[in-house]
């Protein structure tokens, strides 16, 4: 007897597989529209040349100049860039601390140039430009070879560093020529990390990072089991992924990387005596005297930006740093770098433009402008109306200050319809423009609803949505409300069979509206990752949740452009943005247009998006001699055939009937499955048998997409054993 299989829309991850009857419990790269699941849209890389940016992109903001030129400002951990007409433009500010009195040494036939400057203070990986250049005589270089390029600092010593020129030197020189070194502004770490050094943790002490061997080590040069070059631990949590040294008994063993729970690239007995070690032997990451500890109570926030526009002027603030502006309306604007905002505070957590009344807010800023030691994480300062260069309050302007009192720090802020919502780590406040003499009113609207990270909030259609550090989701539509969430444990709780959010990377969380599908996306890092690798999505129109492995470090909605734009970060990739001698020290960010096509398309080619959705278990009963799929598991179910139903099906899709007899058993595909389904498939004959049956729909090939309907199943009871 054919029966329809109907499932509630959205994911429910608060139930077990056997308890999730009539529900979808898992999936990846899917969304719901009008109650039906479908594969999400694809994405396509936006630039073809010089198409990856250095560092991890942490913010985006789209705006338009008065002349109608469309821009997206992109702030990465290494710089500030514009996307304009398919290309990237570098507008990264130059550090105020320029370095004068440098000269050069060259080698004939080599592009490597040594820059000589006593106690220059630069580190490897820093980007620099040069000005006031006198070229070394006989090198064959022109002034423009130095002044028209950006260079990465390489092989630094206390008094020298090297750069890579666009061409080889024509001759050897030593300590000739002259230049001023103009370093890029320092933005911050690529990831959220612990701070080390004197005053933050011990030096030369115990690492505090331990584990045990998961497999024996023989007395030879090999790894676990007496073979290979890796050692398996029960857990590699907190072991440095870049390598180091471990101590097992009296033997010290070096490694170069980590894959899962394996320390890879091992070298036995780099110190101590090599010997055999049994399974379960203690393993400690080794810290030598003079090396920094791996434990710390100090947290360093990642290099973040807050980006907004004051008309056609971009306002860009480095998290806990300075604020810069870039005017899109000036002559040759794209040849000019962002410059520091005059008279503004020098240390601010974030900035926000109040569009309706034309003020610029500085949140978590200085109580005394220009004195960074007076930064107060709960202090707010706002500019004069229509003038972001005036912050000192007087009787004839509207500049002012106030301080919030509920919480430890202001975490984020967003502009609503006629208000600015400010979120601390514990509370919510609304700021509204009221005009002179008070300029703004401020009132507390929520408690125990703090924001988890600077970018973990988004405004859409009169409502602000955010992820809380308290472990949940909230909204503000005039009042603060908790959002019921059926994937909450999956997102926030880490257990033996689930990896929740990495709270130590909370500042990486990035939220944004996707108005094409009435969705709010939160991108976050799971507990086993230091970078974003997951997404949780709330469909506010249908009030349902989904999760996916879509990893985007920043995202902007449609508006200036017709599609959402997003960035993806690869920590080992080499950027190809034109910086001379650039390395992959800080990884690279790729820029995509989202919701286009069915696949992922970048400079490497086209690959499939492997989407799937899986139901909870359903079972069968035989009440009154009538088979019913809303059963209680008393009977074994026998499935003879099913009739697929897709509203949209391009290419193929695979349908799997997952069967088992008890909740703790591992579900396996029915015989003959998975079944390949096309738009012309009428029915599928099968021989599936089990007490519990689940449905899985998926695709894994280029050009495939689908929208599921309602499957019909021919099933009957087949005994109780």
HELIX and SHEET records of a PDB file:
HELIX    1   1 UNK A  143  UNK A  147  1                                   5    
HELIX    2   2 UNK A  333  UNK A  335  5                                   3    
HELIX    3   3 UNK A  372  UNK A  374  5                                   3    
HELIX    4   4 UNK A  488  UNK A  492  1                                   5    
HELIX    5   5 UNK A  503  UNK A  508  5                                   6    
HELIX    6   6 UNK A  623  UNK A  625  5                                   3    
SHEET    1   A 4 UNK A   2  UNK A   4  0                                        
SHEET    2   A 4 UNK A 712  UNK A 717 -1                                        
SHEET    3   A 4 UNK A 637  UNK A 643 -1                                        
SHEET    4   A 4 UNK A 684  UNK A 690 -1                                        
SHEET    1   B 6 UNK A   8  UNK A  11  0                                        
SHEET    2   B 6 UNK A  23  UNK A  28  1                                        
SHEET    3   B 6 UNK A 612  UNK A 615 -1                                        
SHEET    4   B 6 UNK A 692  UNK A 698 -1                                        
SHEET    5   B 6 UNK A 653  UNK A 660 -1                                        
SHEET    6   B 6 UNK A 668  UNK A 669 -1                                        
SHEET    1   C 6 UNK A   8  UNK A  11  0                                        
SHEET    2   C 6 UNK A  23  UNK A  28  1                                        
SHEET    3   C 6 UNK A 612  UNK A 615 -1                                        
SHEET    4   C 6 UNK A 692  UNK A 698 -1                                        
SHEET    5   C 6 UNK A 653  UNK A 660 -1                                        
SHEET    6   C 6 UNK A 675  UNK A 677 -1                                        
SHEET    1   D 2 UNK A  30  UNK A  33  0                                        
SHEET    2   D 2 UNK A  36  UNK A  39 -1                                        
SHEET    1   E 5 UNK A  52  UNK A  54  0                                        
SHEET    2   E 5 UNK A 588  UNK A 594 -1                                        
SHEET    3   E 5 UNK A  43  UNK A  45 -1                                        
SHEET    4   E 5 UNK A 600  UNK A 602  1                                        
SHEET    5   E 5 UNK A 605  UNK A 607 -1                                        
SHEET    1   F 4 UNK A  52  UNK A  54  0                                        
SHEET    2   F 4 UNK A 588  UNK A 594 -1                                        
SHEET    3   F 4 UNK A 565  UNK A 570 -1                                        
SHEET    4   F 4 UNK A 554  UNK A 556 -1                                        
SHEET    1   G 4 UNK A  57  UNK A  64  0                                        
SHEET    2   G 4 UNK A  70  UNK A  76 -1                                        
SHEET    3   G 4 UNK A  80  UNK A  84 -1                                        
SHEET    4   G 4 UNK A  87  UNK A  90 -1                                        
SHEET    1   H 6 UNK A 151  UNK A 152  0                                        
SHEET    2   H 6 UNK A 127  UNK A 134 -1                                        
SHEET    3   H 6 UNK A 173  UNK A 183 -1                                        
SHEET    4   H 6 UNK A  99  UNK A 106 -1                                        
SHEET    5   H 6 UNK A 112  UNK A 116 -1                                        
SHEET    6   H 6 UNK A 160  UNK A 164 -1                                        
SHEET    1   I 2 UNK A 193  UNK A 195  0                                        
SHEET    2   I 2 UNK A 298  UNK A 300 -1                                        
SHEET    1   J 5 UNK A 210  UNK A 212  0                                        
SHEET    2   J 5 UNK A 282  UNK A 285 -1                                        
SHEET    3   J 5 UNK A 244  UNK A 248 -1                                        
SHEET    4   J 5 UNK A 251  UNK A 255 -1                                        
SHEET    5   J 5 UNK A 267  UNK A 272 -1                                        
SHEET    1   K 3 UNK A 230  UNK A 232  0                                        
SHEET    2   K 3 UNK A 262  UNK A 264 -1                                        
SHEET    3   K 3 UNK A 257  UNK A 259 -1                                        
SHEET    1   L 4 UNK A 305  UNK A 310  0                                        
SHEET    2   L 4 UNK A 313  UNK A 318 -1                                        
SHEET    3   L 4 UNK A 323  UNK A 327 -1                                        
SHEET    4   L 4 UNK A 339  UNK A 340 -1                                        
SHEET    1   M 4 UNK A 350  UNK A 354  0                                        
SHEET    2   M 4 UNK A 359  UNK A 363 -1                                        
SHEET    3   M 4 UNK A 379  UNK A 382 -1                                        
SHEET    4   M 4 UNK A 400  UNK A 403 -1                                        
SHEET    1   N 4 UNK A 410  UNK A 415  0                                        
SHEET    2   N 4 UNK A 420  UNK A 424 -1                                        
SHEET    3   N 4 UNK A 427  UNK A 435 -1                                        
SHEET    4   N 4 UNK A 439  UNK A 447 -1                                        
SHEET    1   O 4 UNK A 457  UNK A 460  0                                        
SHEET    2   O 4 UNK A 463  UNK A 468 -1                                        
SHEET    3   O 4 UNK A 472  UNK A 476 -1                                        
SHEET    4   O 4 UNK A 480  UNK A 482 -1                                        
SHEET    1   P 4 UNK A 510  UNK A 514  0                                        
SHEET    2   P 4 UNK A 519  UNK A 524 -1                                        
SHEET    3   P 4 UNK A 534  UNK A 539 -1                                        
SHEET    4   P 4 UNK A 544  UNK A 548 -1                                        
SHEET    1   Q 2 UNK A 646  UNK A 650  0                                        
SHEET    2   Q 2 UNK A 705  UNK A 708 -1                                        
END                                                                             
